[in-house]
Amino acid sequence: MSEEAVKSSPLRLAWDQLGNRVVMAALASATLGLAPFYPHAHIWKQLVNLSRGTLTAPMDVFDLVMHGAPWVALIAATFQLFNRASVLAAAQKRAP
């Protein structure tokens, strides 16, 4: 594949438009979403409590929402990136 084709690939164009959003969401997920890191990620503890049905305290629910928000943002940003790439790919196929 030529260098020009790579520069105009739909995913590359979508990354140029939305890449900062994905990077910031990934950074937030790696820091705020996993903190505290020792002995295990806090979000993991909250998800285990949720699956066991022991997530009843309002503070625990608040913790789950606050530590889960960066992960939701990362999923949404990644979805937007690939959605934009598919729209750009369809537009390139229609263009002569």
C-alpha positions in Angstrom: 0.0 0.0 0.0 1.4 3.4 -0.9 2.1 6.1 1.6 -0.6 8.3 0.1 -3.2 5.6 0.5 -2.3 5.1 4.1 -2.7 8.9 4.8 -6.1 8.9 3.2 -7.4 5.7 4.8 -10.7 6.1 6.6 -9.4 5.0 10.0 -6.4 7.4 9.7 -8.8 10.3 8.8 -11.1 9.4 11.7 -8.1 9.2 14.0 -7.0 12.7 12.9 -10.4 14.0 13.9 -11.1 12.0 17.1 -7.7 10.7 18.2 -7.3 13.2 21.0 -10.6 12.1 22.5 -9.7 8.5 22.5 -6.2 9.2 24.0 -7.7 11.3 26.8 -10.3 8.7 27.6 -7.6 5.9 27.7 -5.5 8.0 30.0 -8.4 8.7 32.3 -9.3 5.0 32.3 -5.7 4.0 33.1 -5.4 6.5 36.0 -8.8 7.4 37.5 -10.6 4.3 36.3 -8.1 1.9 38.0 -7.0 3.9 41.0 -6.1 2.8 43.7 -3.9 0.2 42.1 -2.8 -1.8 45.2 -3.9 -4.5 46.1 -6.2 -4.5 43.2 -8.1 -1.9 41.1 -11.0 -0.3 43.0 -13.3 -0.7 40.0 -12.7 -4.4 40.2 -13.8 -4.5 43.8 -17.0 -2.6 43.0 -17.8 -4.9 40.1 -17.4 -7.9 42.2 -19.6 -6.4 44.9 -22.2 -5.6 42.2 -22.1 -9.2 40.9 -22.5 -10.6 44.4 -25.4 -8.2 45.2 -23.5 -6.6 48.1 -23.2 -3.1 46.5 -25.7 -1.4 48.8 -24.0 1.5 50.4 -24.6 4.8 48.6 -20.8 5.6 48.8 -20.1 2.3 47.0 -22.6 3.1 44.3 -21.0 6.5 43.9 -17.5 4.9 43.7 -18.7 2.5 41.0 -20.1 5.4 39.0 -17.0 7.6 39.4 -14.5 4.8 38.6 -16.6 3.5 35.8 -17.2 6.8 34.0 -13.7 6.9 32.3 -14.4 3.4 31.0 -17.7 4.4 29.6 -16.1 7.4 28.0 -13.4 5.2 26.5 -15.9 2.8 25.0 -18.0 5.7 23.6 -14.9 7.4 22.1 -13.7 4.2 20.5 -17.2 3.6 19.1 -17.3 7.1 17.7 -13.8 6.6 16.1 -14.8 3.4 14.3 -18.2 4.8 13.4 -16.6 7.8 11.8 -14.2 5.6 9.9 -17.0 3.5 8.5 -18.9 6.6 7.4 -15.7 8.0 5.7 -15.1 4.6 4.1 -18.6 4.6 2.7 -18.1 8.1 1.4 -14.9 7.2 -0.3 -16.5 4.2 -2.0 -19.3 6.5 -3.4 -16.9 9.2 -4.6 -15.6 8.7 -8.1 
